[in-house]
Amino acid sequence: MTQRAPHARHTGTPAAPRATPRPTPRSRRGRTVAAATTALLITGTAACAAEPAGGTPAGGSTAAGSRTSAGAAERSAFTLVASGDVLPHASIIRQARADADGDGYDFEPMLAGAKPVVAKADLAICHMETVYGAKGDYSGYPDFKSPPQVARALKATGYDSCSTASNHTLDDGAAGVRRTLDALDKAGVKHAGSARSAAEDKKPAWLRAGGAKVAQLAYTYGTNGYPMPKGKPWTVDLIDREKIVADARAARKAGADVVVVSLHWGTEWQTAPDRRQLRLGKQLTGSRKKGRPDIDLIIGTHAHVPQAYEKVNGTWIIYGMGDQIAGSMINHDGDHDPRGNQNSIGRFTFAPPATSDGRWKVRKAEFLPMLFDPHAGRTVHLNAALRRGADVREVRDRIRRVVLSRGAAKDGLVMGR
């Protein structure tokens, strides 16, 4: 086996098996300023979260449904949100057990701060970086096996689909992939990037909103040196420009109005996109067939820190959203690095074309600065926290500077509320 790539560590210890004593909620002493806002967010914003509309296929839009011969007259604008890595370190698993009062694992409270944004969107996409374990066999870094209750929490928060291609997809081989996709299926969350069969690998995650048929594809730069399971080369999709373009064109041929590509890429702890991200992003956004772009949105994960948004060849790229959920992070220099708990959510409003064969274009592009407070074990919506008087302006503004660092403001990217 080749040398495994380094990965960010956290200060916790490995997750305990089921035989461990029932944990108690952690002490709040020494929490960050942002942590003090968590209760405000839970009581102030989660209560007013709009639930996804029921009775619609794979997405909360009330306008969702099959396209008819009426064409554009039946179509309407829709919003799509995308968020960063869900990376349950051992401390996150312990927090979920404490939030469940020791009876299983409850990840919903951790995500409550993001729910007002996620649940109000017509479509919501997350990144499930780890695979799921079974029967209490759960672990954090370096080989992750997360409780399958994560999937239920993602659904409850409002997510419609998750990318599952990452450098940790093969941490528990084909069995881990199967357990993960089975749990997501059971929860009603679609997925792209890993597969249980060759046939499944050929299909994107199909979603609908605003009368548009949306295809999500997902790929990773590698698997930390783990080889593909024997006889199953399709278990996880690796980044390959020609394959990505071919898959996007196949999705378009199958009826996709909007093609979203999730990429697990970049250099850990580097806020600036690296050369490969810049090169591949330019190549993918420049790929066209009969004058129409093959890809309509690229959303990136992996770097642990927020990275820039940029419009390239007329298509938006999020180079990296950062970790939506992760334990207290230690960077490659061995230092505690709070950037590892900072992230953004991207929100894009797609407008229908004037003609049936035209491109759905992003009419409005937004980002929302977010934080995961590892001391409280809660997601914090920073703008909502500011409105409630929390002293989080400095971290909010730092995320904004990074997100706008490649000139996205001139192309219309704005900070959402």
VEXLO-34654 format. One record per residue: z, x negated, y of N, C-alpha, C, O, CB in turn; residue in one letter. Coordinates in steps of 0.2 Angstrom, whole numbers, plus 2048, in hexadecimal, padded with zeros to 3 digits. Each point is the difference from the previous one (the first is absolute). Glycine has a CB too. Layout:
ZXYZXYZXYZXYZXYA ...
//
This chain:
8007FC7FA8008048068007FC8068047FB80180280E7F9M 7F67F980B8007FC8068068008048048057FF7F07FD801T 80D7FA8058068008058008078037FB8028038057F17FEQ 8058107FF8018068048017FF8078037FB80280280A7F4R 7F87FF80E8008008078078018038038057FD7F17FF804A 80F7F98048068018028008078037FB8038038077F1800P 80480F7FD8018078038078008048057FC7FE7F48097F9H 8077FF80E8068018048068027FC7FF8047FB7FA7FF80FA 80D7FA7F78068027FD8048048047FF8018068007F47F3R 80780E8048058038048067FE7FE8017FC7FB7F880E806H 80C7F88028077FD7FF8048037FB8067FE7FF7FA7FF80DT 7FD8097F18048037FB8007FD7F97FC7FB7FF80280F807G 8057F97F58007FD7F97FC8057FC7FF80680380C7F57FFT 7F38037F87FC8057FC8038067FF8068018007F57F57FAP 80080F8058038077FF8048017FA7FD7FD7FB7F980780CA 80F7FF7F98048017FA7FD8057FB7FE80580380C7F7804A 7F78037F37FE8067FB8058068008048008047F77F77F5P 80380E8038048068018077FF7FE8058048027F18027FBR 80C7F58008077FF7FE8057FE8058068007FF7F57FD7F6A 8028018118047FE8058058058037FE8068007F97F2803T 80E8078008058058037FC8048067FB7FD80380F7FC7FAP 7F880D8047FD8048058017FD8078067FE8027FB80C7F7R 7FA7F480B8017FD8068028048057FF8068007F87F27FDP 80C8058098028048057FB7FE8067FE7FB80080E8067FCT 7F38048097FC7FE8068037FA8038067FF8017F780D801P 7FE7F08008017F98038048018077FF8058037F77F67F7R 80E8008088038008067FB8008067FB7FC7FF80F7FE7FCS 7F880980A7FC8008068017FA8057FD7FF80580280D7FAR 8077F08008027FB8047FA7FB8017FD7FE7FB80F803802R 7F37FC8097FB7FB8017F88038007FC7FB80080C7FD7FBG 7F780E8057FA8038007FC7FE8078047FE8057FF80B7F3R 7F67F78087FD7FE8068008068058028067FE7F67F37FBT 80680680D8008058057FC8067FD8018068018017F2809V 7F88067F37FB8067FE8048047FB7FE8067FF7F87F3803A 80E8047FA8038047FA8048058038018067FD7FF7F07FCA 80380980D8058058037FC8078028038058018047F2803A 7F28087FC7FC8068027FE8047FA7FE8068017FE7F4809T 8068047F07FD8037FA8038088007FC8047FF8037F17FBT 80780C8078038068007FD8058057FF8067FE80B7F57FEA 7F480280A7FD8048057F98037FD7FE8058028087F4807L 7F68027F47FA8027FE8008057FA7FC8058008007F0803L 80980A7F98008057FA8028078037FD8057FD8067F27FBI 80180980C8028078037FC8038057FF80680180C7F77FDT 7F17FE8067FC8028057F98027FF7FD80480280B7F6805G 7F58027F47F98007FF7FE8037F97FB8048008047F3808T 8058077F37FE8037F98018078007FC8037FC8087F37FFA 80080D8098018078007FA8048027FF8067FE80D7F8803A 7F07FF8047FB8038037F97FE7FD7FB80280280B7FF808C 7FA7FC7F07FA7FD7FD7FC8067FD8038057FD8037F1800A 7F480A8057FB8057FD7FE7FF7F97FE7FA7FF7FE80880DA 8058037F07FE7FF7F97F98007FF7FD80480480E8017F8E 7F27F87FF7F88017FF7FF8077FE8048037FD7FB7F1800P 7FB80E8057FE8077FF7FF8017F87FD7FB7FD7FE80680EA 8088047F27FF8017F97F98037FF7FD8038048107FE7FBG 7F27FF7FA7FA8037FE7F97FD8017FB80380080C807801G 7F97F08027FA7FC8017FF7FA7FC8067FD7FE7FB80780ET 7F97FA7F27FF7FB7FB8027F98037FD7FE8067FA8097F5P 80D7F58028017F98028007FE8077FC7FC8037FF8027F2A 80A80580F8007FF8078038068047FE8057FD7F97F2802G 80C8088068048058037FB8048058038058038077F57FCG 7F08058027FC8038057FF8087FE7FE8017FA7FD7F480AS 80680F8007FF8077FF7F88018007FE8057FE80D7FF807T 7F17F87FE7F98008007FD7FD7FA7FA8007FF80680080DA 8047FD7EF7FD7FD7FA7FD8057FC8028068008077F1801A 7F28077FB7FD8047FB7F97FD7FF7FE7FC80380880E801G 7F67FA7F77FA7FD7FE7FB8018068008058038027FE7F1S 7F97F980D7FB8008057FB8067FD7FF8007FA8027F480AR 7FD8108017FB8057FE7FA7FF8047FF7FB80480A80D7FAT 7F27FC8017F97FF8038018018087FB7FE8047FF8067F2S 80B7FF80C8018018078017F98047FF7FF80680780C7F8A 7FC7F07FE8007F98038057FF8058068017FF7EE7FE7FEG 80A7FE8098047FE8058048068038067FE8027F27F9800A 80680F7FD8048058038068017FD8058038037F0803800A 80C7F87F78068017FC8057FA8008058007FD7F48077FBE 8047F480C8047FA8008047FF8077FE8038057FA7F87F3R 80E8018078047FF8068037FA8008007FC7FA802810807S 8017F18048037FA8018068007FB8038057FF7F97F980DA 8067FC7F28067FF7FC8037F98017FD7FC8027FE80C7F5F 80C7F88088037FA8018027FD7FA8028037FB80380180FT 7FA7F57F58027FC7FB8057FB8027FF7FC8057F68067F5L 8117FD8028057FB8028007FB7FA7FF8027FA80880680DV 7FA7F27FA8017FB7FB8067FC8028017FE8067F38017F8A 8107FF7FD8067FC8018007FA7FB7FC8007FB80A80A809S 7FF7F17FD8007FA7FD8048007F98018057FD7FF7F680EG 8017FF7F38037FF7F98068037FE8057FF8047F57F67FDD 80780F7FA8068027FD8027FB7FB7FD8007FA80080C808V 8087F07FF8027FA7FC8078007FF8047FD8037F37FC802L 80B80B7F58078017FF8047FA7FD7FF7FF7FA7FE80D804P 8067F08068047FA7FE8068037FC8018068007FA7F2809H 8098037F48068037FD8058038048038057FE7FB7F27FBA 80280780D8058048057FD8078028048048017FF7F1803S 7F780C7FC7FD8068018018057FA8028068017F57F5806I 8098027F38018047FA8088028008018067FE7F67F47FBI 80D8028098078018008028068068048047FE7FE7F07FER 7FA80B8098018058057FE8077FE8038058017FB7F2808Q 7FC8097F37FE8077FE8058037FB8008067FF7F47F6802A 80F8007FB8058027FB8068038048038057FE7F97F37F9R 80680480E8068038057FE8068038048058007FF7EF802A 7F780D8007FD8068048008067FB8008068027FA7F3806D 8068057F18008067FB8078017FD8018037FB7F37FA802A 8118008078078007FE8017FE7F88048027FD7FD80780BD 7FB7F27F78007FD7F97FD8047FA8007FE7FB80A7FD809G 7F380A7FE7FC8057FB7F97FF8017FC80480380D8047FDD 7F47F27FD7F97FF8017FF7FC8068047FC8027F980E7F8G 7FD7F78097FE7FC8067FC8058057FC8047FE8037F17FBY 80380B80D7FD8048057FE7FC8068047FD80480480C7F9D 7F17F68037FD7FC8067FE8058067FE7FD8057FE7FB7F2F 80580E8087FE8048068047FF8067FC8008068018097F2E 8097F68088047FE8077FD7FA80380080080680A8057F6P 7F37F68007FE7FA8037FA8018057FE7FD8058067FD7F1M 7F880B8077F98028048018058057FB8028037FF7FB7F2L 80C80680C8008068047FE7FE8077FD80580480D7FF7F5A 7F77F680A7FE7FF8067F88008017FE80080680C7F97FBG 7F28067FA7F98008007FD8077FF7FB8018018057F37FBA 8048108017FE8077FE7FD8048067FA8037FF80E7FD7F8K 7FB80080F7FC8048057F97FE8027FC80480180F7FD803P 7F47F87FB7F97FE8017FC8017FA7FA80380080A7F4807V 7FE8087F37FC8007FA7FF8087FE7FA8017FF80B7F47FDV 80080F8047FF8077FE7FB8048057FD8057FE80E7FA7FDA 7F57FF80B7FC8038057F87FF7FF7FC80380380E7FD805K 7F57FA7F57F97FE7FF7FC8047FB8038037FC8007F2808A 7F780C7FD7FC8047FB7FF7FC7FA8008037FA7FA80280FD 8067F47F77FF7FC7FB8057FA8018017FD8067F38067F7L 8107FB7FE8047FA8018007FB7FA8008027FA80880580CA 7F77F37FB7FF7FB7FB8057FA8018027FE8057F28047FBI 80F7FD7FA8057FA8007FE7FB7FB7FA8007FD80F808805C 7FB7F27FE7FE7FB7FB8067FF7FC8067FE8027F37FC806H 8078077F18057FF7FB7FF7FA7FD7FC7FF7FC80580D802M 8037EF8057FE7F97FE8037FE7F97FD7FC7FD80480180FE 8048067F28037FF7F97FE8057FB7FE80580180B7F5805T 7F88047F48008047FA8068037FE8067FD8027F07FD7FAV 80A80B8008078037FE8027FE7F97FC7FF7FC80180B80BY 80A7F67F98037FE7F98028077FD7FE8058028067F0802G 80080A7F68028067FD8077FF7FD8027FB7FE7F28077FFA 80F8048028078007FD8057FB8038037FD7FC7F78077FAK 8067FB8108057FC8047FE7F98008037FC80380580C7F9G 7F27F68017FE7F98017FC7FF8067FA8008008057FF7F3D 8058008127FD7FF8078027F98038057FE7FF7FC80F803Y 7FB7F18028017F98037FC7FF8067FC8048028067F87F3S 8017FF80F7FD7FF8077FC7F97FF7FD7FF7FA80C80780CG 7F77F67FF7FC7FA8008037FB7FA8068007FF7F880180EY 7FE7FB7F07F87FF8017FC8057FC7FA8018028087F3801P 80080F7F87FC8057FC8038078018058017FD7F87F67FAD 7FF80D80D8038068027FF8067FA7FA8007FE8047FC80EF 8078077F37FF8077FC8058058048067FF8007F77FB7F5K 80080B80E8038048048028077FD7FC8027FB7FE7F980FS 80B8087F88018077FD7FA8058017FE80080680F7FE7FBP 7F18067FB7FB8048018018068057FC8038028007FA7F2P 80B80380E8018068057FD7FE80680080480580B7FE7F5Q 7F37F88077FC7FE8067FA8058027FF8028058057F27F9V 7F980D7FC7FA8058018028078027FC8028057FE7F87F2A 80B8088078028078028028008087FF8058038057FD7F1R 7FF7F880E8028008077FA7FF8047FF80380680B7F87F7A 7F18028017F97FF8047FD8078017FE8018058017F37F6L 8018108007FD8068008048058057FD8038047FF7FC7F0K 80B80080B8048048057FF7FE8078018058058087FD7F2A 7F67F880A7FF7FE8077F98028037FF8018068087F57F7T 7F480C7FF7FA8038027FA7FC7FE7FA80180280C803807G 7FB7F67F37FA7FC7FE7FC8047FB8028037FB8057F2807Y 7F280A7FF7FB8037FC7FD7FB7FB7FF8027FA7FE80680FD 8037F17F97FD7FB7FB8037FA8028037FE8067F38087F9S 80A7F57FC8037F98017FB7FB7FD7FD8017FB80F804805C 7F37F68037FD7FA7FD8057FD7FC8067FF8017F27FF809S 8068007F08047FD7FB7FE7F97FD8027FD7FB80180E802T 7F87F28077FE7F97FF8037FB8048008008067F58047F7A 80F7F88008047FA8038017FA7FC7FE8007FA80880980DS 7FD7F27FC8017FA7FC8068027FB8017FB7FC7FB7FD80DN 80780D7F78058027FB7FE8067FB8048027FC8057FB80DH 7F18047F77FE8067FC8017FE7F98018057FB7F67FE80DT 8087F77F68017FE7F98067FD7FE8017FC7FB7F3802805L 8118038048077FD7FF8038027F98047FD7FD7FE80380FD 7FC8067F28028037F97FA8027FC8008047FC80B7FF809D 7EF7F97FC7FA8017FC7FE8078008018048058037F47F4G 7F880A8027FC8068008058068007FF8058027F77F67F8A 8108048028058058008038028068018068028027F67F3A 7FE7FF8108038028067FB8048048028048048047F17FCG 7F38098007FB8048038008077FE8008058047F97F17FDV 80780B7F88008077FD8068048037FF8058027FB7F67F4R 80C8028098068048037FF8028078028058028057F47F6R 7F780280C7FF8018077FB8068028028058038017EF7FFT 7F780C7FB7FB8058018028077FD7FF8058037F97F27FDL 80C8087FA8028077FD8058038058008068017FF7F57F3D 80680180F8058038047FD8028078028068028067F27F9A 7F38058077FC8028067FD8077FF8008058047FF7EF800L 7FE80C7F67FC8067FE8058068007FF8068027F97F47F7D 80E8058038058058008038038068018068018027F47F4K 7FD8018108038028077FA8038048028038058067F47FAA 7F28097FF7FA8038047FE7FB8057FD8028058088097F9G 7FC7EE8017FD7FB8057FA7FD7FD8017FD7FA80A80180BV 7EF8027FE7FA7FD7FE8017F88008057FE8047F480C7FFK 8037F27FA8007F98017F97FD7FF7FC8037FD8107FE7FEH 7F47F98077FA7FC7FF8027F88008057FE8037F480B803A 8037F47F68017F88008027FE7F97FF7FA7FE80480680EG 8008047F08027FE7F97FE8067FB7FF80580380B7F3801S 7F68067F67FD8067FB8037FF7F98027FA7FE7F3806809A 80B8057F68028017F97FA7FF7FB8018007FA809807809R 7F07FA8007FA8007FC7FA7FE8048008008068048097F3S 7F77F58037FA7FE8047FD8058047FD8008058007F87F2A 80380E8067FD8068048048028067FD8018058008037F0A 80A7FB80B8048018067FF7FB8058008028068088037F3E 7F67F58057FF7FB8057FA8018047FF7FE8068067FA7F2D 7F680C8057FA8018048008068057FC8018047FE7FB7F2K 80C80780A8018068058057FE8068057FD7FE7F980B7F8K 8007FA8108047FF8058068058007FF8057FC7F77F680BP 80E8057FE8058068017FC8048047FE7FF80680D7FA7F9A 7F480E7FF7FC8058048058048048058037FD7F27FD7FAW 80880180F8048048057FC8048047FA7FF80180F7F87FFL 7FA80E8037FC8058048048018068068018007F48047F6R 8037FC8108038028067FB8028057FA7FD8008107FB7FEA 7F780D8067FB8028057F98027FE7FB7FF80380B7FA804G 7FA8087F27F98017FD7FD7FA7FE7FA8007FD80580A80AG 8047F07FA7FD7FA7FE8027FE7F98068017FE7F97FC80EA 7FD8007F08027FD7FA8017F88017FC7FD8027FD80C7F7K 80D7F58068037F98018017FD7FA8038027FB802801810V 7F87F77F58017FB7FA8047FA8027FF7FD8057F68077F6A 8107FB8018047FA8017FF7FB7FA8008027FB80980480CQ 7F67F47FB7FF7FA7FC8057FB8018027FF8067F28037F9L 80E7FA7FC8057FB8027FF7F97FB7FE8017FB80A809808A 7FA7F18007FF7F97FD8057FB8028038018067F18017FAY 80E7F97FC8047FB8027FD7F97FF7FC7FF7FC80E808800T 7F97F48087FE7F98008017FD7F97FD7FB7FE80480480EY 8048037F18027FD7F98068037FD8038058037F97F0802G 8078087F68058037FC8067FB7FE8038017FB7F5807800T 8097F380A8057FB7FF7FF7FC7FA8057FE7FD80380A809N 7F27F77F87FF7FC7FA8008047F97FE7FD7FB8077FA80BG 7FD80F7FA8008047FA7F98027FE7FC80280480F8027FFY 7F37FB7F77F98017FE7FF8087FF8058037FF7FA7F27FCP 7FB80D8057FF8077FE8028017F97FF7FC7FC7F780580CM 80D8057F68028027F97FA7FF7FC7FA80280280F806802P 7F87F57F67FA7FF7FB7FC8067FF8038057FE8047F27FDK 7F38098067FB8057FF8008058057FD8067FF8057F87F5G 8028018118008058067FF7FD8078058008048038077F5K 7F27F68087FE7FD8068008058068007FD8067FA7FB7F3P 80780E8067FF8058058078028038018058047F57FF7F7W 8107F98028078028028018008078038058028017F77F3T 7FA7FF80F8018008077FA7FD8037FD7FC7FD80F803802V 7F28048077FA7FE8038017FA8058058018047F780B7FBD 8007EF8008017FA8047FB8008067FB8037FF8097F77F7L 7FE80380F7FB8008067FA7FC7FE8007FA7FE80A80780AI 7F08027F97FA7FD7FF7FB8048047FF8067FF8037F67F5D 7FB8018117FC8038057FB8057FD7FF8058028037F1806R 7FA8077F37FA8047FD8038067FD7FD8058007FC7F07FFE 80D80A7FD8028067FD8038058047FF8067FF8047F37F8K 80080580F8038058047FA80480380080680180A7F2802I 7F18057FF7FA8038037FD8057FB7FE8058028007F1806V 8018077F27FD8047FB8048077FE7FE8058007FD7F07FBA 80C80A8058048057FF8008058068008067FF8087F37FAD 7F880580D7FF8048067FA8048008008068028077F2804A 7F38057F87FA8038008008067FA7FD8058017FD7F0804R 8098097F68018057FA8048068027FE8067FF8017F17F9A 80680880C8048058037FC8058058008067FF80A7F37FFA 7F28038067FC8048047FB8047FD7FE8068018037F1807R 7FC8067F37FB8047FC8038067FC7FD8057FF7FD7F07FFK 80D80A8008038067FD8028058058048057FE8007F37F9A 7FB80780F8028058058057FE8068028058037FB8037F4G 8057F28098057FE8057FE8018077FB7FC80180A7FC7F6A 7FE80B80D7FE8008078047FB8047FD7FD80480280F7FBD 8077F27FE8047FA8038027FC7FA8038027FB80180580FV 7FB7F27F78027FB7FB8057FC8037FF7FD8057F68037F6V 8118008028067FC8038017FA7FA8018027FA80480880DV 7FB7F07FC8027FA7FB8067FD8028027FE8057F28007FAV 8118027FC8067FD8008007F97FE7FD7FF7FA80980C805S 7FC7F08047FF7F97FE8077FC8018038008057F18007FFL 80E7FE7F68067FC8007FE7F88017FE7FD7FB80880C7FDH 7FB7F580E7FD7F98018047FD8068058028027F08037FBW 8087F58058047FD8068057FA7FD8017FF7FA7FD80C80DG 8057F27FE8057FB7FF8068028028028038067F67F57FCT 80D8087F98078028018037FD8067FF7FA8028028087F2E 8038028108037FE8067FC7FD8068037FE8058067FF7F3W 7F18058087FB7FE8057FE8068047FD8047FD7FF7F27FCQ 80680A80D7FE8068047F88018017FE80580180E7FB804T 7F17FA7FC7F98008027FC8017F98027FD7FB8007FC80FA 7F980B7F67FC8007FA7FD7F97FE7FE7FD8057FF80F7FDP 8027F37F87FE7F97FE7F88008007FD80680180E7F87F8D 7F27FD8057F97FF8017FD8057FA7FA8038028077F1802R 80280C7F77FD8057FA8008078037FB8037FF8087F57F8R 80280A80C8018078027FA8018057FD80580080F7FB7FEQ 7F47FC8077FB8008057F88007FE7FC80580280C7F6805L 7F78017F47F98007FD7FF8067FC7FA8038018077F07FFR 80380E7FB7FF8067FC8008078047FC8047FF8097F67F8L 7FF80680E8008068047FA8018047FD80680080F7F9801G 7F17FC8017F98008047FB8027FB7FB8048028097F3806K 7FC8067F27FB8017FB8008087FE7FB8037FF8067F17FDQ 80580E8028018077FE7FE8058057FC8057FE80D7F77FAL 7F980380E7FE8058057F98008027FD80480380F7FB801T 7F17FB7FB7F97FF8027FB8037FA7FA8008018097F6806G 80080B7F37FC8037FB7FD8078018048048018037F47F7S 7F38098087FD8068017FA8027FB7FD7FB7FD80680480FR 7FC8077F37FB8037FC7FC8058048038058028037F87F3K 7F480280C7FC8058048038018078008068037FC8007F3K 8077F580D8038008068078038018037FF8057F28027FFG 80E8017F68068038008057FB7FD7FF7FD7FB7FC80F804R 80B7F38058057FB7FD8028037F98018067FF8037F780DP 7FD7FE7F08038017F98078028008038047FC7F57F57FFD 80C80480A8078018008028038077FE7FD8058047F97F3I 80380E8088028048078077FD8028018028067F88087F7D 80B7F37FF8067FE8028037FB7FB7FF8017FA80380A80CL 8017EF7FD8037FB7FB8088008028017FF8067F47FA7F9I 80F8087FC8077FF8018037FB7FC7FF8007FA80280C809I 8037EF8008027FA7FD8078007FF8048038047F37F7801G 80B8027F58077FF7FF8017F97FD7FB7FC7FF8078107FET 8057F28028017FA7FC8047FB8058057FC7FD7F18067FCH 8097FD80D8027FA8048088018018037FB8037F1804802A 80F8067FA8078028028018018078068028027FD7F77F4H 7F980580E8018018087FA8048027FB8007FE80B7F5803V 7FB80E8057FB8048037FA7FB8028027FA80380780F801P 7F17F97FC7FB7FD8027FB8048058028068017FE7F37F4Q 7FB80480D7FC8048057FC8057FD7FE8007FB8027F680CA 7FE80F7FE7FB8057FF7FA7FD8048007FD80580880D7F9Y 7F27F87FF7FA7FE8047FA8047FD7FF8027FB8057F2806E 7F880E8047F98037FF7FB7FB7FF7FE7FD80580680D801K 7F97F67F47FB7FB7FE7FA8047FE8008047FB8087F3802V 7F28078067FA8047FE8008078017FD8047FC8007F27FCN 80880D80C8008078018058037FB8018068007F47FA804G 80F7FC7F88048037FB8077FC8018017FA8017F68087F7T 80F8038088067FD8018037FC7FA7FF8037FA80380780DW 8017F17FA8047FC7FB8077FF8028017FE8057F47FC7F8I 80F8087FE8077FE8018017FA7FB8008007FA80580B809I 7FC7EF8008017FA7FC8068007FC8007FD7FA7F97FC80EY 80C8097FB8078017FC8058048038018008067FD7F57F6G 8058108008048058038087FD8008048038037F48067FAM 8097F27FF8077FE7FE8038047FB7FD8057FD8047F780FG 8058027F28048047FB8038068038048008047FE7F57F6D 7FD8118038038068028078007FD8058038037F08037FDQ 80C7F87F98068007FD8017F97FD7FB7FE7FC80580F802I 8057EF8038017FA7FD8087FE8028038028047F07FA7FDA 80F8007FA8077FD8018007FB8067FB7FF8038088037F1G 8037FC80E8007FB8057FD7FA7FE8017FD7FB80A807809S 7F07FA8017FB7FB7FD8017F98028037FE8067F580B7FBM 8077F27FB8007F98017F97FD7FF7FD8017FB80F7FF800I 7F27FC80B7F97FE8008007F97FC8057FE7FD7F980880EN 7FC7F77F57FF7FA7FC8037FA8028017FB7FC7F480A801H 80E7FB8098047FB8028088017FE8047FC8027F4802808D 8098077F38078027FE8048038058068007FF7F97F67FAG 7FE80C80C8048048067FF8078007FB8037FE8037F3809D 80880E7FA7FF8078017FB8018068017FE80580B8047F7H 7F08038027FA8018058008088017FD8037FC7FD7F2800D 80880D80A8008078017F980380080080680080B7F9806P 7F07FD7FC7F98038007FE8037F97FC8048008027F3809R 8068077F27FE8037F98028077FF7FE8037FB8037F2801G 80380E8098028078007FD8048068028058018087F77F9N 7F18018097FC8038067F98027FD7FD7FC7FC80A7FD80DQ 7F780D7F97F98027FE7FD8058058048028058007FC7EFN 7F780480A7FC8058047FD8057FC7FF7FF7FA7FF7F980FS 80180E7F97FC8067FD7FA80180480180080680A8057F5I 7EF7FB8027FA8018037FF8078008008047FB7FB7F1803G 80280E8077FE8078007F98018047FF7FE80580D8067FBR 7F07FF7FC7F98008027FD8088008018037FA7FD7F1802F 80080E8097FD8078007F87FF7FF7FD7FE80480D806804T 7F47FF7F37F98007FE7FD8068038028067FE8007F37F8F 7F880780D7FC8068027FA8017FC7FD7FB7FE80880380EA 7F98087F37FA8017FC7FA7FE8047FF8018068078087F4P 7F47F68027FA7FE8037FC8068028028067FE7FE7F07FCP 7FC80980B7FC8068027FB8037FB7FE8058008037F680BA 7FD8007F07FB8027FB8047FF7F98047FC7FF7F2801808T 8078067F48038007F98007F97FD8047FE7FC7F980E803S 7FE7F08038007F97FD8027FA8057FF7FA7FF7F780A7FAD 80D7FE80D8037FC8048077FD7FE8038017FB7F780580EG 8087F57FB8067FD7FF8068038038008028067FA7F37F9R 80C80C7FD8068028038037FA8048017FB7FD80180D7FAW 7FF7F980F8027FA8048088018038028068007F27F8804K 80F7FD7FD8078008028008018087FD7FD8048067FB7F3V 7FF80E80A8018038078067FD8047FF7FF8067FB80B7F6R 80B7F58008067FD8038037FB7FB8018027FA80180980DK 8007F07FB8047FB7FC8077FE8038007FF8067F57FC7F7A 8108067FF8077FF8028037FB7FC7FF8007FA80180B80BE 8067F27FD8057FD7FC8078028028018028057F77F47F9F 80C80A7FD8078028018047FA7FE8007FE7FA7FE80E805L 8067F18058057FA7FE8058037FC8048048027F97F5808P 8058037F08058037FC8057FA7FE7FE7FA8017FA80F7FBM 80D7F88018057FB7FE8038037FA8028067FF8007F580CL 8008007F08048027FA8077FC8018007FA8007F68097F8F 80F8018098077FD8018037FF7F98028057FD7FF80180ED 7FF7F47F38027FE7F98088017FF8028017FB7F47F7804P 80D8088078088017FF8018077FF8058027FC7FD7F580CH 7FB80E7FB8018077FF7FC8037FB8018057FD8027FC80FA 7F77FB7F27FC8027FB7FB8068037FF8057FC8097F77FBG 7F680480F7FD8068037FA7FD8048007FB80380A80C7FDR 7F07FD8007FA7FF8048028038078038058017F57FC7F5T 8067FB80F8018028077FA8008047FC7FC80080F7FF7FFV 7F480B8037FA8018058027FE8078048038037F88077F6H 8017F08098037FD8067FF8048068058008047F97F57F7L 7FD80E8067FF8048068058068008028028067F27FA7FBN 80D8077F98058068008077FD8018048038047F48037F4A 8097F48068077FD8018017FF8088058018027FA7F97F2A 7FC80380F8007FF8078018068048048008057F57F77FAL 80480F7FF8018068038078038008038048047F17FE7FAR 8107FB7FD8078027FE8047FB8038068017FF7F78057F7R 8017F580E8047FC8038027F97FC8047FC80380180E803G 7F87F57F58017FA7FC7FD7FA8047FB8008038068067F2A 8027F480A7FE7FA8037FB7FC7FB8027FB7FD80980480AD 7EF8047F97FB7FD7FB7FA7FE8047FB7FF7FC80A8077FAV 7FB7FA8107FA7FF8047FD7F97FE7FA7FF80080A808809R 8007F47F77FD7F97FF7FC8007F97FB7FD80080F7FE806E 7F98077F57FC8007F97FA8058017FB7FE7FD8107FF7FCV 7F680880A7FA8058017FA7FC8037FB8017FE80D809802R 7FA7F38067FB7FD8047FD7FA7FC7FA7FE80180C80580AD 7FE7F97F17FD7FB7FC7FB8027FB7FB7FD8008107FD801R 7F680C7FC7FB8027FB7FA8028047FA7FF7FE80F8057FBI 7F87FF80D7FA8038047FC7FA8027FA80080080D809804R 7FC7F17FE7FC7FA8027FC7FD7FA7FA7FF80180F7FF808R 7FA8027F17FC7FE7FA7FA8057FF7FB7FD7FF8107FD7FCV 7F780C8057FB8057FE7FA8008057FA8007FE80E8077FDV 7F97F780B7FB8008057FD7F98027FC7FF80480980B801L 7FD7F17F77FF7F98017F87FE7FF7FE7FB80380D8037FAS 7F18078007F97FE8007FC8058047FA8017FE8087FA7F7R 8018088107FC8038057FF8087FE7FB8038038007F2800G 80880D7F97FF8077FD8018058067FD8068008077F77F5A 8008028108018058057F98018047FF80680280D7F67FFA 7F07FF8007FA8028037FB8047FC7FC8038038057F2803K 80080C7F47FC8047FC8048077FF7FE8047FC7FD7F27FED 80A80B8098048078008068007FC8038068007F27FF802G 80D7F67FB8068017FC8068018058017FC8047FA7FC7F3L 80980D8078068018048068017FC8008017FA7F980580EV 80D7F97FB8068017FC8028078008018038058037F27FEM 7FD80E7F78028077FF8078018018047FB8007F38067F8G 80B8058098078028018038017F98068028007F880480BR 
//
